[in-house]
Amino acid sequence: MTSTVPALAIRPAEGNALQAVLLDMDGTLVDTEGFWWDVEAEVFAGLGHTLDDSWRHVVVGGPMSRSAGFLIEATGADITLAELTVLLNEGFEKRIGEALPLMPGARRLLAELHEHRVPTALVSASHRRIIDRVLTTLGAHHFALTVAGDEVPRTKPHPDPYLTAATGLGAEPGRCAVVEDTATGVAAAEAAGCHVVAVPSVAPITPAERRTVVTSLEEVNLTFLRGLMTAG
């Protein structure tokens, strides 16, 4: 699956109707935010450096170019961004090949959206090679569209990934519900003009206008998402 699909005609909003649901991947649908940190720590240990645990909040949820670049600068490791990107992707692929746990409520939510034919997109800062591996577990049939971090000019926290997904599904951003787990992803969704459900995975996220915070996807269903369009 790729994000390079013809844009559908945007459907006029019927009242406050939900038009599409856009879902983050790591930490939202699959319990992999810890995997990324473990791989980063392992790679840098091999380079002779120990990562400070406080950096975890800096690198979570963003594009690999940002997180990898930060870690190179913070450690002074003798490695290029391109070289590190290859090592991180390879390490992560190996890790998810051994185990890929879903977040509580993820499978049930995806099945419900699919059953009711709600246009749904997977929107991730991870690269296409990673998304395609994860889709074998999530089920590619659950998504009409997927957008990878290496397929947009600017990834999260910029709005581009969510604007791309909304356009590809023929939806107005203001009639889309986004489910995210990090402040970086929330910033991207809000900049795109979407309603946001935040399910914090690593760092706390506070409620705000057009932003609802829950503790688990177990609290999220289609009725809940439709209600976001009229809340507030």
Rosetta blueprint (number, residue, H / E / L):
1 M L
2 T L
3 S L
4 T L
5 V L
6 P L
7 A L
8 L L
9 A L
10 I L
11 R L
12 P L
13 A L
14 E L
15 G L
16 N L
17 A L
18 L L
19 Q L
20 A E
21 V E
22 L E
23 L E
24 D L
25 M L
26 D E
27 G L
28 T L
29 L L
30 V E
31 D L
32 T L
33 E H
34 G H
35 F H
36 W H
37 W H
38 D H
39 V H
40 E H
41 A H
42 E H
43 V H
44 F H
45 A H
46 G H
47 L L
48 G L
49 H L
50 T L
51 L L
52 D L
53 D H
54 S H
55 W H
56 R H
57 H H
58 V H
59 V H
60 V L
61 G L
62 G L
63 P L
64 M H
65 S H
66 R H
67 S H
68 A H
69 G H
70 F H
71 L H
72 I H
73 E H
74 A H
75 T H
76 G L
77 A L
78 D L
79 I L
80 T L
81 L H
82 A H
83 E H
84 L H
85 T H
86 V H
87 L H
88 L H
89 N H
90 E H
91 G H
92 F H
93 E H
94 K H
95 R H
96 I H
97 G H
98 E H
99 A L
100 L L
101 P L
102 L E
103 M L
104 P L
105 G L
106 A H
107 R H
108 R H
109 L H
110 L H
111 A H
112 E H
113 L H
114 H H
115 E H
116 H L
117 R L
118 V L
119 P L
120 T E
121 A E
122 L E
123 V E
124 S L
125 A L
126 S L
127 H L
128 R H
129 R H
130 I H
131 I H
132 D H
133 R H
134 V H
135 L H
136 T H
137 T H
138 L H
139 G L
140 A H
141 H H
142 H H
143 F L
144 A L
145 L E
146 T E
147 V E
148 A L
149 G H
150 D H
151 E H
152 V L
153 P L
154 R L
155 T L
156 K L
157 P L
158 H L
159 P L
160 D H
161 P H
162 Y H
163 L H
164 T H
165 A H
166 A H
167 T H
168 G H
169 L L
170 G L
171 A L
172 E L
173 P H
174 G H
175 R H
176 C E
177 A E
178 V E
179 V E
180 E E
181 D L
182 T L
183 A H
184 T H
185 G H
186 V H
187 A H
188 A H
189 A H
190 E H
191 A H
192 A L
193 G L
194 C L
195 H E
196 V E
197 V E
198 A E
199 V L
200 P L
201 S L
202 V L
203 A L
204 P L
205 I L
206 T L
207 P L
208 A E
209 E L
210 R L
211 R E
212 T E
213 V E
214 V L
215 T L
216 S L
217 L H
218 E H
219 E H
220 V L
221 N L
222 L H
223 T H
224 F H
225 L H
226 R H
227 G H
228 L H
229 M L
230 T L
231 A L
232 G L
